[in-house]
Amino acid sequence: MNTFVEITKQDGTSDRHPIVGQQVTLGRSGTAGISLPHAMNMELEHLLIAPRGKEGCWVAVTQGAKTPTHYKGKPFQSGMLKWNSELRVGELTIKVTNKSTAAKDKKGPSPVLLLAVVAALAFVGYLVIFSDGTDSIPSIEGIEPPELFVENGACPTSGSPQDNAMRLENQAHSRGDRYFYEMRDGVEAVGLYASAAECYRSLGNSEAATRMDARKAEMTARITADYAARRLRMTRSLAEEDYEATRREVNALLSLTSHLDENNDYIQWLKHTRRVVIARAAQAQN
């Protein structure tokens, strides 16, 4: 599916960028998927945009953004947007679309897109040569971060559905409350809310099932946004050779993905990176 972000400036000129992969960030950082270095009203990574099929895409604004984002004239923080929806950030109009014919014909590629490509290639090259010893961080090029939520929950077949529903709901609340301290508990909470919803649904309690679905969606959106933000902060701290900050972000990402196959390429990359940055941090202290 071809999906795009169209950015229109105050003077009416526009640029169009494809959304490559499962999601993209937009901001003035050189490491943002869509880099707008001259958009001084934007944060380094102002928006997270994640396509969701025919329905549209999920869009989230970074916490604490100084310039508000508006949708249909009202402040916008996060939510599902239909294709061809437009957001306003300062003097920029940002449109998400899945129509390849929606773009204006151009004589050549966008200068902003070229800058983003150059920045991405420079960072990949940096990862390859990052080391003055025998151990180095391998390139992450071509390695996609795994999806955190891959299965819907199910109600246990043993025991009373009513007891199971209440037990799963209480466990979900407990795990969700611990997300701030242990990120893997938040991921587990999503599955527990899904299972609790199915149990309530089997009992015909649609109100409780809807409540569980809403809590699941809220938790999923929060964790998805955090997952993207952690990856971006890790990239930035690596480029700045801030080994301690990189270690913190890598540990958080490993916690978020701890329920997945440890042989996943991205998880293996994280583990290798952690070993290297711990060694680098120790060297820096000596």
BADREN-878875 format. One record per residue: x, z, y of N, C-alpha, C, O in turn. Coordinates in steps of 0.001 Angstrom, whole numbers, padded with zeros to 6 digits, always signed. Example, Ala and Ser with C-alpha at 12.3 -4.5 7.8 and 13.67 -1.06 7.14 Angstrom:
<rs>
+013190+007800-005690+012300+007800-004500+013200+007800-003300+014236+008465-003319+012850+007080-002250+013670+007140-001060+012900+007870+000030+013409+008039+001138
</rs>
This chain:
<rs>
+000842+000000-001197+000000+000000+000000+000877+000000+001247+001746+000861+001390+000662-000950+002146+001423-001020+003374+000793-000127+004433-000379-000284+004774+001569+000799+004943+001078+001710+005980+002083+001702+007126+003283+001533+006914+001574+001889+008344+002404+001727+009520+002048+002743+010595+000957+003313+010608+003003+002950+011495+002781+003744+012701+003058+002831+013888+004142+002261+014009+002075+002701+014749+002235+001898+015958+002337+002830+017158+001509+003724+017333+003355+002616+017980+003605+003477+019134+003509+002633+020397+004273+001685+020581+002573+002983+021259+002365+002256+022502+002804+003121+023680+002394+004275+023808+003648+002539+024541+004164+003259+025697+003220+003094+026885+002243+002347+026833+003542+003815+027954+002685+003791+029136+002611+002404+029761+001593+002041+030349+003699+001618+029635+003702+000279+030234+003003-000769+029368+002971-001950+029716+002444-000329+028236+001701-001235+027375+002511-001860+026258+001931-002455+025350+003827-001749+026289+004650-002278+025201+004522-001379+023982+004250-000185+024106+004719-001959+022806+004531-001185+021588+005592-001535+020548+006180-002617+020563+005811-000592+019657+006693-000769+018506+005907-000395+017266+004971+000403+017314+006305-000987+016164+005580-000771+014911+006570-000446+013804+007568-001146+013633+006299+000613+013054+007235+001097+012048+006514+001281+010706+005432+001868+010675+007072+000804+009621+006466+001043+008301+006699+002481+007863+007721+003083+008193+005754+003019+007127+005926+004332+006523+006513+004111+005137+005838+003602+004242+007760+004493+004965+008467+004286+003710+008453+005580+002921+008855+006623+003436+007994+005528+001669+007942+006728+000840+006636+007471+001007+005650+006915+001493+006632+008723+000605+005402+009515+000577+005042+010077+001931+003883+010418+002163+006008+010185+002840+005724+010728+004154+006862+010361+005104+007937+009939+004679+006599+010531+006398+007618+010226+007388+007463+011211+008539+006362+011689+008813+008572+011512+009212+008518+012340+010401+008775+011471+011619+009424+010429+011535+008256+011919+012747+008386+011176+013989+008817+012150+015082+008181+013186+015280+009883+011823+015784+010376+012680+016857+011615+012082+017481+012012+010966+017147+012231+012829+018394+013396+012287+019101+014710+012568+018390+015769+012190+018892+014670+013223+017228+015885+013455+016463+016386+012157+015844+015591+011305+015447+017696+012011+015765+018265+010840+015120+018018+010816+013629+018131+009761+013005+017680+011961+013036+017415+012019+011596+015929+011921+011269+015558+011953+010096+015071+011804+012279+013643+011623+012014+013426+010253+011382+014151+009303+011677+012425+010157+010511+012136+008875+009881+011821+007798+010900+012237+006649+010752+011081+008174+011942+010830+007297+013084+011433+007995+014296+010857+008946+014824+012582+007524+014728+013334+008196+015781+012992+007617+017146+013069+006406+017356+012611+008500+018077+012285+008105+019449+013174+008917+020391+012693+009850+021034+014450+008581+020483+015407+009411+021223+015117+009545+022711+015576+010495+023345+014357+008602+023279+014076+008652+024715+012732+009322+025024+012353+009442+026189+012020+009753+023997+010727+010430+024206+010987+011915+024444+010840+012740+023541+011376+012237+025671+011827+013591+025969+010713+014634+025890+010991+015831+025821+009462+014192+025899+008347+015145+025773+008107+015576+024332+007334+016500+024079+008765+014912+023391+008542+015206+021979+009585+016179+021459+010672+016307+022023+009235+016872+020362+010185+017737+019672+011118+016870+018829+010905+015665+018697+012152+017490+018260+013080+016744+017415+012343+016078+016257+012577+014906+015964+011462+016814+015603+010560+016259+014591+009160+016710+014979+008715+017793+014597+008478+015875+015734+007213+016280+016345+006030+016179+015382+005166+017055+015351+006002+015095+014592+004875+014851+013702+005349+014620+012272+006408+014037+012039+004549+015086+011327+004699+014735+009920+003505+013875+009553+002362+014284+009761+003750+012687+009007+002678+011743+008678+002786+011400+007199+003811+010883+006754+001738+011684+006437+001755+011468+004991+000532+010656+004570-000582+011178+004618+000700+009398+004158-000433+008575+003717-001152+009193+002524-000519+009768+001639-002471+009072+002504-003295+009603+001418-004271+008535+000920-005470+008791+000808-003757+007340+000621-004599+006300+000043-005574+005727+001038-005301+005674+002237-006716+005297+000531-007712+004634+001359-008342+005574+002382-008847+005124+003411-008317+006876+002104-008980+007830+002987-008320+007932+004350-008983+008220+005346-007002+007694+004396-006282+007853+005653-004963+008539+005419-004299+008287+004414-004572+009408+006337-003298+010108+006155-003388+011507+006729-004182+011801+007623-002534+012359+006174-002429+013730+006667-001389+013741+007788-000289+013211+007634-001751+014350+008912-000832+014445+010043-000739+015902+010465-001756+016583+010593+000477+016378+010682+000696+017756+011128+001675+017750+012289+002644+016991+012297+001410+018611+013277+002275+018760+014447+003180+019963+014219+002723+020994+013724+004450+019846+014569+005369+020949+014374+004915+022177+015153+004381+022063+016256+005131+023345+014574+004731+024586+015219+005512+024782+016522+006716+024528+016579+004817+025234+017557+005480+025559+018817+005840+024372+019683+006639+024512+020609+005275+023203+019410+005581+022024+020214+005186+022257+021676+004078+022712+021962+006099+021943+022592+005842+022188+024014+004836+021197+024574+004023+021553+025427+004883+019967+024107+003922+018952+024559+002771+018894+023565+003001+018599+022393+001543+019164+023991+000418+019151+023049+000104+017754+022553+000373+016763+023231-000461+017692+021376-000921+016449+020779-002441+016433+020840-003087+017432+020522-003011+015312+021244-004467+015219+021382-005023+014120+020484-004407+013072+020293-006196+014391+019944-006945+013415+019153-008374+013389+019684-009068+014405+019674-008797+012243+020137-010114+012078+020754-010302+013048+021918-011387+013587+022137-009204+013255+022661-009264+014086+023849-009174+015579+023608-009214+016359+024559-009052+015996+022350-008999+017419+022030-007655+017766+021398-007053+016928+020727-007175+019004+021608-005902+019410+021003-005948+019270+019481-006945+019597+018838-004864+018786+018937-004773+018533+017492-003534+019215+016940-002457+019131+017530-003688+019904+015787-002557+020555+015142-002257+019953+013777-001108+019635+013472-003292+019797+012959-003093+019179+011650-004440+018790+011069-005475+019344+011440-004415+017814+010138-005644+017415+009469-005574+015989+008967-004617+015263+009237-006601+015600+008230-006716+014237+007723-007269+013327+008818-008255+013659+009477-006624+012185+009002-007089+011193+009962-007398+009897+009232-006676+009501+008317-008462+009247+009639-008782+007949+009066-007798+006917+009603-007225+007089+010679-007610+005836+008836-006738+004769+009295-007247+004203+010616-008454+004111+010843-006319+003831+011475-006569+003299+012810-006927+004386+013822-007364+004089+014934-006737+005658+013425-006909+006745+014383-005720+006773+015338-004614+006367+014979-005955+007255+016557-004909+007308+017567-004704+008735+018063-005663+009464+018317-003444+009115+018196-003055+010405+018762-002372+010154+020099-001778+009099+020322-002467+011124+020968-001815+011015+022269-000809+012154+022413-001173+013326+022313+000454+011809+022648+001501+012799+022885+002200+012423+024188+002965+011459+024227+001943+013174+025245+002511+012823+026539+002055+011451+026965+000855+011202+027081+003014+010539+027203+002686+009185+027639+002590+008200+026482+002385+007007+026703+002734+008681+025257+002722+007800+024088+001378+007852+023354+000765+008912+023229+000941+006700+022880-000211+006609+021989+000307+006237+020605+001003+005236+020438-000041+007052+019622+000472+006879+018261-000700+006568+017346-001639+007355+017221-000629+005404+016708-001719+004944+015851-001232+004816+014417-000165+004257+014163-002018+005336+013482-001700+005183+012056-002623+004117+011483-003836+004159+011692-002045+003161+010759-002852+002046+010262-002338+001559+008917-001161+001723+008596-003220+000966+008140-002832+000338+006875-003119-001161+006909-003232-001807+005867-003234-001697+008107-003519-003127+008269-002288-003831+008816-001859-003581+009942-001728-004713+008001-000520-005414+008423-000799-006371+009562+000119-006749+010288-002056-006773+009733-002390-007717+010807-002574-007007+012139-002800-007648+013165-002477-005701+012119-002727-004965+013362-001543-005010+014307-001675-004687+015488-000383-005410+013795+000814-005392+014629+000872-006604+015541+000346-007672+015227+001521-006413+016670+001762-007530+017573+002996-008274+017113+003945-007677+016605+002973-009608+017300+004137-010400+016923+005306-010036+017818+005139-009850+019023+006509-009932+017222+007701-009604+017971+008758-010657+017684+008734-011305+016637+009680-010824+018615+010772-011760+018422+011842-011186+017505+012613-011942+016913+011904-009885+017379+012941-009260+016564+012548-007838+016242+011500-007375+016692+013360-007128+015472+013052-005754+015109+013108-004827+016313+013812-005097+017286+012363-003737+016239+012325-002763+017321+013690-002116+017521+014322-001720+016542+014168-001997+018771+015427-001297+019019+015378+000144+018528+016384+000680+018062+014201+000776+018635+014064+002151+018175+014235+002227+016663+014870+003144+016142+013644+001228+015951+013785+001201+014503+015239+000980+014112+015729+001596+013166+015932+000100+014838+017340-000136+014540+018150+001135+014720+019046+001421+013925+017841+001904+015761+018547+003154+015994+018305+004128+014851+019221+004827+014419+017057+004174+014359+016746+005072+013244+017504+004669+011992+017999+005521+011254+017595+003338+011750+018319+002860+010573+019793+003196+010670+020407+003634+009697+020367+002986+011867+021785+003301+012062+022043+004780+011831+023029+005150+011194+021149+005636+012353+021324+007080+012176+021231+007460+010709+021994+008296+010226+020281+006835+009993+020124+007157+008574+021350+006736+007779+021823+007476+006916+021865+005541+008074+023052+005067+007364+024260+005934+007675+025085+006196+006800+024364+006379+008922+025487+007241+009287+025423+008551+008529+026449+009085+008105+024200+009074+008357+024078+010351+007648+024387+010197+006167+025013+011069+005564+023942+009072+005574+024265+008828+004171+025774+008746+003981+026320+009291+003022+026439+008060+004905+027884+007977+004824+028533+009328+004969+029533+009618+004313+027970+010158+005828+028498+011510+006011+028416+012320+004731+029348+013048+004388+027294+012193+004022+027143+012956+002781+028178+012541+001747+028663+013371+000979+028518+011245+001729+029459+010763+000731+030854+011335+000966+031558+011659+000009+031267+011463+002246+032628+011888+002530+032718+013368+002877+033800+013861+003194+031608+014078+002823+031576+015472+003248+032352+016352+002282+031772+016892+001340+033623+016502+002493+034447+017439+001741+035902+017142+002018+036310+015986+002125+036699+018232+002135+038130+018028+002213+038789+018570+000958+040002+018773+000914+037961+018805-000077+038461+019314-001338+038044+018390-002455+037755+017216-002227+038013+018916-003660+037701+018076-004810+036204+017962-005046+035756+017044-005732+035417+018890-004480+033972+018867-004681+033299+018375-003421+033652+018808-002324+032340+017481-003552+031667+016917-002390+030190+016801-002672+029746+016903-003815+029434+016586-001607+027995+016397-001726+027723+014918-001963+028082+014093-001123+027101+014557-003081+026832+013147-003346+025760+012608-002415+024997+013373-001825+025706+011314-002289+024686+010687-001460+023296+010989-002004+023082+011012-003216+022365+011218-001101+020966+011447-001483+020158+010150-001393+018952+010145-001637+020822+009069-001045+020134+007785-000897+019430+007403-002196+020040+007397-003265+018141+007086-002091+017364+006671-003253+016772+007812-004056+016046+007570-005020+017066+009056-003681+016526+010216-004401+015338+010754-003614+015506+011257-002502+014151+010654-004176+012940+011096-003498+012627+012544-003859+012747+012921-005024+012230+013360-002891+011807+014727-003217+010545+014702-004072+009653+013892-003821+010451+015571-005075+009286+015541-005963+008032+016089-005307+008104+016879-004366+006897+015669-005806+005621+016234-005379+005530+017672-005882+005875+017952-007031+005068+018582-005027+004958+019983-005430+003720+020239-006275+003747+021072-007181+002640+019532-005987+001363+019797-006641+000976+018575-007471+000592+017539-006928+001081+018711-008787+000903+017546-009653-000341+017633-010533-000790+016615-011060-000900+018818-010700-002051+018955-011592-003123+019819-010946-002826+020739-010184-004371+019508-011262-005469+020359-010824-005647+021511-011804-005369+021375-012996-006107+022629-011297-006293+023791-012144-007492+023639-013074-008368+022803-012853-007511+024455-014106-008631+024468-015057-008997+025913-015344-008147+026802-015290-010256+026139-015646-010706+027483-015989-010294+027802-017423-010488+026964-018303-009734+028978-017690-009340+029337-019060-010526+029248-020011-011662+029544-019640-010243+028837-021236-011317+028708-022234-011639+030036-022902-012720+030201-023467-010713+030978-022841-010957+032291-023436-011393+033276-022364-010982+033189-021207-012234+034216-022777-012705+035219-021839-013951+034786-021096-014401+033646-021213-014496+035706-020337-015694+035435-019547-015357+034616-018312-014430+034971-017585-016088+033517-018047-015830+032726-016836-015936+033559-015559-015185+033348-014607-016878+034509-015550-017035+035362-014368-015798+036231-014171-015263+036328-013066-015349+036865-015264-014145+037707-015167-012923+036871-014813-012084+037283-014012-012835+035690-015422-011698+034815-015126-011689+034383-013662-010640+034343-013020-012878+034061-013145-012972+033612-011760-012500+034693-010795-011726+034421-009878-012966+035909-011003-012601+037009-010114-011119+037353-010248-010448+037632-009254-010610+037333-011489-009192+037655-011714-008297+036601-011060-007316+036934-010395-008644+035332-011255-007838+034258-010686-007889+034266-009157-006881+034008-008500-009057+034560-008595-009169+034625-007141-008284+035745-006584-007578+035550-005594-008326+036922-007227-007501+038040-006755-006010+037710-006885-005217+038036-006001-005640+037068-007982-004235+036689-008158-003809+035667-007107-002695+035724-006588-004710+034731-006799-004395+033712-005797-004170+034343-004424-003223+033990-003722-005047+035282-004044-004880+035968-002760-003549+036717-002724-002829+036688-001725-003239+037382-003824-001999+038166-003888-000772+037272-003761+000151+037575-003006-000771+036159-004512+000370+035243-004449+000469+034600-003057+001561+034441-002512-000676+034236-002499-000671+033629-001174-000124+034566-000120+000592+034130+000781-000450+035860-000214+000060+036838+000744+001570+037007+000636+002224+037395+001604+002124+036718-000537+003558+036880-000754+004357+035625-000395+005581+035614-000526+003685+034586+000049+004368+033320+000326+005496+033488+001346+006546+032858+001225+005278+034321+002329+006290+034519+003361+007576+035093+002773+008672+034809+003257+007430+035904+001722+008605+036554+001134+009188+035767-000039+010399+035776-000258+008322+035087-000790+008772+034324-001957+007966+033043-002017+006790+033060-002382+008594+031930-001657+007854+030687-001469+007213+030179-002749+006155+029551-002706+007839+030444-003884+007266+029966-005146+005893+030583-005405+005057+029975-006072+005656+031793-004878+004350+032429-005073+003252+031651-004357+002118+031601-004832+003582+031043-003216+002598+030234-002511+002193+029013-003306+001020+028642-003345+003181+028385-003946+002880+027222-004790+001992+027639-005951+001050+026932-006307+002297+028788-006537+001477+029273-007647+000063+029590-007186-000895+029397-007935-000072+030081-005945-001395+030414-005414-002299+029192-005372-003501+029305-005613-001739+028028-005068-002532+026800-005007-003184+026521-006356-004374+026212-006423-002404+026629-007433-002953+026405-008772-003992+027444-009151-004980+027125-009813-003774+028691-008732-004727+029759-009045-006049+029547-008311-007117+029768-008882-005985+029120-007052-007218+028821-006317-007984+027680-006991-009211+027716-007083-007252+026672-007459-007899+025545-008133-008592+025998-009411-009715+025579-009690-007927+026852-010190-008523+027346-011435-009723+028244-011153-010734+028177-011853-009609+029078-010131-010732+029944-009763-011940+029110-009350-013077+029437-009692-011680+028016-008602-012775+027139-008184-013493+026539-009386-014720+026446-009397-012732+026133-010399-013339+025544-011590-014176+026577-012345-015243+026251-012866-013699+027813-012405-014467+028865-013069-015785+029116-012340-016839+029216-012969-015722+029217-011015-016952+029436-010237-017896+028238-010388-019116+028393-010437-017304+027046-010462-018121+025844-010606-018853+025853-011943-020012+025446-012027-018165+026324-012998-018795+026374-014317-019935+027388-014353-020837+027293-015185-019883+028364-013435-020948+029370-013351-022093+028909-012450-023112+029590-012334-021921+027751-011814-022946+027264-010896-022874+027914-009528-023798+027783-008725-021765+028625-009255-021599+029296-007970-020846+028345-007032-019634+028456-006854-021592+027415-006442-020972+026384-005611-020385+026960-004325-019397+026444-003803-020988+028015-003824-020476+028621-002583-019071+029187-002795-018168+028956-001990-018902+029933-003889-017588+030504-004181-016580+029405-004516-015416+029487-004124-017028+028376-005242-016130+027268-005584-015652+026548-004329-014481+026185-004224-016558+026342-003381-016184+025693-002120-015201+026550-001342-014276+026037-000713-015407+027854-001389-014493+028758-000697-013090+028683-001287-012098+028699-000559-013019+028603-002614-011719+028491-003277-011062+027143-002967-009851+027070-002754-011868+026079-002944-011338+024752-002607-010748+024748-001197-009703+024147-000948-011438+025432-000281-010959+025480+001099-009643+026254+001198-008728+025840+001910-009550+027375+000484-008308+028149+000504-007169+027353-000129-006029+027404+000332-007498+026613-001197-006480+025766-001833-005981+024703-000860-004775+024485-000741-006903+024041-000165-006523+022982+000773-005690+023543+001923-004720+022925+002360-006083+024724+002407-005340+025354+003501-003914+025696+003070-002956+025448+003802-003791+026268+001874-002473+026647+001362-001626+025400+001077-000426+025378+001353-002260+024373+000527-001548+023135+000229-000993+022506+001501+000160+022076+001533-001808+022454+002542-001362+021856+003806-000203+022645+004401+000763+022061+004891-000298+023953+004359+000758+024791+004923+002078+024590+004178+003133+024432+004793+002003+024598+002852+003226+024465+002049+003813+023066+002175+005032+022909+002245+002951+022043+002204+003422+020670+002354+004183+020495+003668+005232+019852+003706+003643+021073+004742+004315+020986+006040+005643+021740+006016+006643+021260+006550+005651+022920+005395+006887+023705+005283+007934+022962+004454+009122+022969+004776+007472+022328+003390+008367+021582+002493+009102+020489+003275+010314+020320+003138+008354+019758+004090+008961+018697+004901+009892+019282+005960+010989+018769+006183+009449+020357+006612+010268+020961+007668+011578+021511+007107+012624+021395+007745+011525+022106+005923+012745+022636+005301+013736+021512+005012+014938+021660+005234+013227+020393+004519+014116+019267+004217+014779+018740+005487+015960+018394+005484+014012+018682+006560+014564+018193+007815+015610+019145+008381+016654+018715+008873+015318+020448+008307+016294+021419+008813+017563+021399+007977+018661+021566+008507+017415+021193+006660+018594+021098+005806+019444+019893+006208+020668+019996+006297+018800+018760+006449+019524+017560+006861+020280+017800+008163+021442+017415+008296+019619+018433+009110+020243+018676+010412+021409+019659+010293+022466+019438+010884+021226+020729+009541+022302+021719+009411+023495+021153+008651+024636+021525+008922+023235+020247+007693+024334+019581+007007+025140+018729+007988+026371+018754+007988+024425+017980+008818+025107+017116+009781+025914+017927+010785+026940+017465+011283+025444+019141+011081+026138+020014+012032+027187+020897+011352+027857+021691+012011+027324+020753+010029+028264+021556+009247+027982+023054+009384+028895+023879+009378+026706+023379+009508+026269+024782+009536+025946+025173+008097+024805+025040+007653+026948+025652+007376+026824+025874+005942+025848+027001+005608+025115+026915+004623+025835+028044+006414+024937+029165+006133+023485+028744+006301+022635+029099+005484+023199+027993+007349+021832+027503+007559+021439+026549+006444+020302+026581+005972+022364+025702+006019+022080+024775+004920+021758+025548+003647+020822+025204+002926+022532+026587+003375+022295+027388+002164+020901+027997+002179+020220+028008+001154+020465+028509+003343+019127+029107+003441+018040+028079+003131+017099+028363+002390+018177+026892+003701+017155+025864+003485+017166+025371+002043+016109+025135+001460+018355+025213+001467+018446+024777+000068+017812+025810-000849+017086+025448-001774+018074+027091-000609+017470+028146-001433+015947+028118-001330+015247+028292-002328+015444+027899-000126+013988+027822+000053+013415+026624-000697+012364+026736-001328+014091+025487-000635+013615+024297-001341+013667+024476-002851+012786+023993-003562+014686+025162-003344+014758+025433-004782+013658+026394-005212+013150+026297-006329+013288+027320-004333+012179+028219-004636+010860+027457-004697+010040+027690-005585+010663+026543-003747+009433+025752-003721+009300+024852-004943+008185+024572-005384+010418+024397-005494+010389+023451-006613+010714+024113-007957+010941+023423-008951+010737+025441-007985+011179+026144-009199+010258+025923-010391+010670+026143-011530+009010+025491-010155+008060+025274-011245+008189+023870-011842+007524+023555-012829+009034+023034-011253+009175+021650-011699+010333+021507-012675+011101+022445-012889+010448+020327-013262+011517+020043-014219+012875+020184-013530+013159+019487-012555+013703+021083-014040+014994+021335-013402+015938+020143-013500+016951+020098-012802+015617+019175-014361+016448+017979-014492+016074+016892-013492+016675+015818-013484+015080+017169-012646+014710+016220-011600+015939+015929-010726+016692+016845-010393+016141+014673-010359+017332+014271-009601+017461+015031-008285+018558+015432-007894+016337+015224-007609+016389+015913-006316+016774+017377-006489+017562+017916-005712+016218+018013-007507+016542+019424-007761+018006+019566-008153+018677+020508-007729+018503+018633-008960+019924+018652-009316+020793+018467-008072+021844+019096-007947+020356+017611-007160+021096+017407-005912+021121+018691-005095+022154+019045-004528+019992+019391-005031+019927+020654-004297+020894+021681-004883+021601+022369-004147+020919+021778-006207+021799+022756-006849+023266+022429-006584+024069+023325-006324+023605+021165-006649+024987+020763-006369+025331+021074-004911+026410+021588-004614+024413+020760-004020+024643+021012-002596+024835+022501-002328+025692+022884-001532+024049+023333-002983+024182+024786-002781+025574+025262-003184+026188+026060-002476+026076+024772-004329+027404+025181-004771+028467+024809-003735+029372+025592-003447+028340+023607-003184+029346+023140-002230+029284+023930-000926+030318+024349-000407+028076+024136-000391+027989+024805+000911+028371+026279+000804+028895+026842+001765+028125+026915-000336+028583+028296-000521+030103+028346-000475+030689+029231+000147+030736+027376-001149+032197+027311-001131+032700+027023+000288+033687+027615+000725+032036+026126+001002+032440+025798+002364+032313+026991+003297+033180+027240+004134+031205+027734+003136+031005+028922+003972+032096+029950+003722+032583+030582+004660+032482+030121+002462+033555+031065+002123+034881+030615+002728+035652+031431+003233+035139+029297+002669+036379+028767+003251+036417+028995+004754+037467+029305+005317+035259+028840+005402+035196+028988+006863+035478+030417+007301+035982+030648+008400+035146+031393+006424+035377+032793+006762+036818+033213+006560+037245+034227+007112+037582+032451+005773+038980+032800+005487+039922+032240+006561+041134+032436+006482
</rs>
